[in-house]
Each structure stands twice: as C-alpha cells, then as structure tokens.
Amino acid sequence: MSDDPLDVLNLLVTEAIFRAEGLARAGSVEAASAYAEVSRYEDALAALHPADDIEGAVARTGAVAAALRAGHYDRARGLASRYGADPALSEGRRAEIAEAFATLAQPTVPDRLRRLRDDPALARRRRPLGTGKHALFDRAA
C-alpha cells in the first residue's frame, strides 16, 4: 500500500462506500453512521482537490449525498453552502447537489418508521398501545 495520504484516503472512502451500501441494502440501522463516515472522507478528499478537478467535484457531490443519506441534513446544507460558494464548482455539479437534496433530503416513510422503531432514545419513551392517561380504549378489567 502506498504511503501517499491521497491514496490512503481514496482507499478508505471506497471501503466506506461499499460498507454503507451493504448496510443500507441489508436494512441495518448502522447504515446511517456508515454514510456519515463516507461524508467525512469525501469532504476530506474535496479539501485536497480543487472544485474544477473531476475528483474534487465528485468528492463534493459525494460528501453532500452521503450526509443526506446519513440523515445529517444540517451538515449537508453546510457542505452544500460551502461548496457552492466556490466559483470553480461547475453548474453541472451544482445541479447534482441540488438533485441530491430533492431526492434524498426527505426520508421515506419506511425510513422514518425504522428510525422511530430503532432509536434507543425514542424506545425509552414508547409505552404499550392503549396505556396511559390519554389512551382511548383503557378499560378496567
């Protein structure tokens, strides 16, 4: 393996992408954190390449898309804003980032339900259906 930091980073992002996509296909709750890792690596690559370079442009688009897939919408908006401020970023890449927001910014209903089901913070707040002072069908036995 090369000692070149760019080669190492390219290898890391490639492995992270395969991992995230595999976890997403399997429906794993860990897919979001894997996509967050992809976004961090892509952002690091973007910092090493100018926006008008193909690798830099792809990394910028990838960083935003991965942040959206991770559900990190504020991070995605921040990256898009930072990258969009660079006049060297092509109109085509700007359109790709906008398209990522249009298609990925709103989680699907199954994604929302899966997060509600699997989020440990929310699990502590759930109670069985039909219990509590506002339950519609609470009846004394």
Secondary structure, DSSP 8 states (H G I E B T S, - for coil): ----HHHHHHHHHHHHHHHHHHHHHTT-TTHHHHHHHHHHHHHHHHHHS-TTSHHHHHHHHHHHHHHHHTT-HHHHHHHHHHHHT-TTS-HHHHHHHHHHHHHHSS--HHHHHHHHHH-HHHHHH---TT-STT-TT----
